[in-house]
Amino acid sequence: MKQIFFAFLFVFVASCSSSNSSDSDNSNTSDSGGTSTQYSIIGAWSNTDQTTQCVTEFIFNSDLTFTISSLDNLMSGTFTTESTALSPNKLKLLLNVETDNALSNCDGESFSDAGNTLEVYFNFSDANTLNIFENYYDPSPALVLTK
C-alpha cells in the first residue's frame, strides 16, 4: 500500500477499493473477562502528539459521515466498516474522502486525498480507546485514539 495521508494515521494506508458489505452498527465485539461488550466507532476521537502537542481529531457520525482535522488540514467524506475473515479481531474501515483542503497536518504534510478511498483496520482496547492499524496483520496499532 502506498503512503497516503496521515498526519494522523490513515496517512500511509490508502488503497482505492470499494466496499461490498458494511457492518451497519460500526462496532466490534471485545471479550473482557468473559463478558462480551460491543463498542461503537461513532463519536469524537483524538490523538495528541506528545512532542508537538498537536491534536488530530476524528469524528465519526451515525449517518456514516466523518471529519478529520489535524492542524490546518481538514478532510471529510463517508465511511463504512466491514468484518473480515483475515483478521476476526479487527474490522476494516473504508474512508471515502470527498473533500480535503490539502493544508498542513500535524506531521507537516500537505497533500489532498480527495477522491481516494483509504483502507485501515481497527479494534477497541475498551469503550474509550480506538486502535487503528495500517494492515490487518499488524500486531501493534499505528495510531491510538481516545474519546
C-alpha positions in Angstrom: 0.0 0.0 0.0 1.2 3.5 -0.7 1.7 6.1 2.0 -1.2 8.4 1.6 -2.4 10.6 4.2 -2.0 11.0 7.8 -0.6 13.2 9.9 -3.0 11.3 11.8 -2.8 7.7 10.9 -4.6 6.9 7.8 -1.7 8.6 6.2 0.1 5.7 4.8 -2.8 3.4 4.1 -4.5 4.4 1.1 -5.9 2.0 -1.3 -8.6 2.5 -3.8 -11.3 0.0 -3.2 -15.0 -0.3 -3.0 -17.0 -1.8 -0.2 -19.4 -4.6 -0.8 -20.9 -5.2 2.7 -20.9 -3.0 5.7 -21.1 -3.6 9.4 -24.2 -1.5 10.0 -23.6 -0.8 13.7 -20.0 0.2 13.1 -18.8 -1.6 16.2 -16.9 -4.7 17.1 -17.1 -7.1 20.0 -14.5 -7.3 22.6 -14.3 -10.1 25.2 -13.3 -8.7 28.5 -13.3 -11.1 31.5 -15.7 -13.5 29.9 -18.4 -10.9 29.1 -19.0 -9.7 25.6 -19.3 -6.0 25.1 -20.0 -4.0 21.9 -18.2 -0.7 21.4 -19.0 1.8 18.6 -16.8 3.8 16.4 -19.4 6.6 16.4 -18.2 9.7 18.2 -15.3 12.1 18.5 -11.8 10.5 18.9 -8.5 12.3 19.2 -4.8 11.8 19.5 -2.3 14.4 20.8 1.3 14.3 19.5 3.4 14.1 22.7 6.2 16.1 21.1 4.3 19.0 19.5 1.0 18.8 21.4 -0.7 19.0 18.0 -4.2 17.4 18.2 -5.7 15.3 15.4 -9.4 14.7 15.8 -11.6 12.1 14.1 -15.4 12.4 14.2 -17.5 9.5 13.0 -21.2 10.3 12.7 -24.1 7.9 12.9 -25.1 9.0 9.3 -21.8 7.3 8.2 -20.0 10.6 7.5 -16.7 11.5 9.0 -14.5 14.6 9.5 -10.8 14.5 10.3 -8.9 17.6 11.4 -5.2 17.9 12.0 -3.5 21.3 12.5 -4.8 23.2 9.4 -5.8 20.1 7.4 -9.5 19.2 7.2 -10.9 16.3 5.3 -14.4 14.8 5.2 -16.4 12.1 3.5 -18.3 8.9 4.2 -17.2 5.6 5.8 -18.1 2.0 6.0 -16.9 -0.9 8.1 -16.6 -4.5 7.2 -15.7 -7.6 9.1 -13.0 -9.8 7.6 -12.1 -13.4 7.9 -8.5 -12.5 7.6 -8.5 -10.8 11.0 -11.6 -11.6 13.1 -10.5 -9.3 15.9 -10.2 -6.3 13.6 -12.7 -4.6 11.3 -11.9 -2.9 8.0 -12.6 0.8 7.9 -13.0 2.4 4.5 -12.8 6.2 4.3 -14.2 7.6 1.1 -12.6 11.1 1.1 -14.8 13.6 -0.6 -13.1 16.8 0.5 -9.6 17.6 1.6 -8.3 21.2 1.9 -4.6 19.9 1.4 -3.3 22.2 4.1 -0.5 21.2 6.5 -1.4 18.5 9.1 0.3 17.6 12.4 3.0 15.7 10.6 3.9 18.8 8.5 2.5 17.1 5.3 0.3 19.0 2.8 -1.5 17.0 0.2 -5.0 16.0 -0.8 -6.7 12.6 -0.5 -9.9 13.9 -2.1 -11.3 11.3 -4.4 -9.4 8.4 -2.7 -10.7 5.5 -0.6 -8.4 4.9 2.4 -8.4 1.5 3.9 -7.3 0.8 7.5 -8.3 -1.7 10.3 -9.5 -1.1 13.8 -10.4 -2.6 17.1 -11.0 -1.3 20.6 -9.0 -1.7 23.8 -12.0 -0.5 25.7 -15.0 1.8 25.1 -12.8 4.9 25.1 -9.8 3.6 23.1 -9.8 3.0 19.4 -6.8 1.3 17.8 -6.0 1.9 14.2 -3.9 -0.5 12.2 -2.3 0.1 8.7 -2.8 -3.5 7.7 -4.9 -6.4 9.1 -1.8 -8.3 10.1 -0.1 -5.5 12.0 0.3 -6.6 15.7 0.6 -3.0 17.0 -1.6 0.0 16.2 -0.2 2.8 14.1 -2.4 5.2 16.0 -4.3 5.1 19.3 -7.3 7.4 19.6 -9.3 8.2 22.7 -12.7 9.6 23.4 
